[in-house]
Amino acid sequence: MSRKIKLIWDFRGPASAKTAEHHEIHLKEYIAIEKLPLNITGFKIVNDMHATAFMVVTDENMIQVRDALKPHRGEVYVESQKS
């Protein structure tokens, strides 16, 4: 079984929540276009000036997605993780 990687984009400023929410739409579109095996995305509001958007990919797809979408950071995804 392949490891899952959570790729994360950080957004800052007063519009960060709306920007992260909108970015998730584009992540879902990318998953559909590229026919990626996972469809785990989301966004999280950290505080009123910081929000994140994320998508989960497999090890096999990580480099392709990283190079195309340039996330700010990544971490190993744990199934029980909600966001």
Order of alpha helices (4+ residues) and beta strands (2+ residues): beta-alpha-beta-beta-alpha-beta
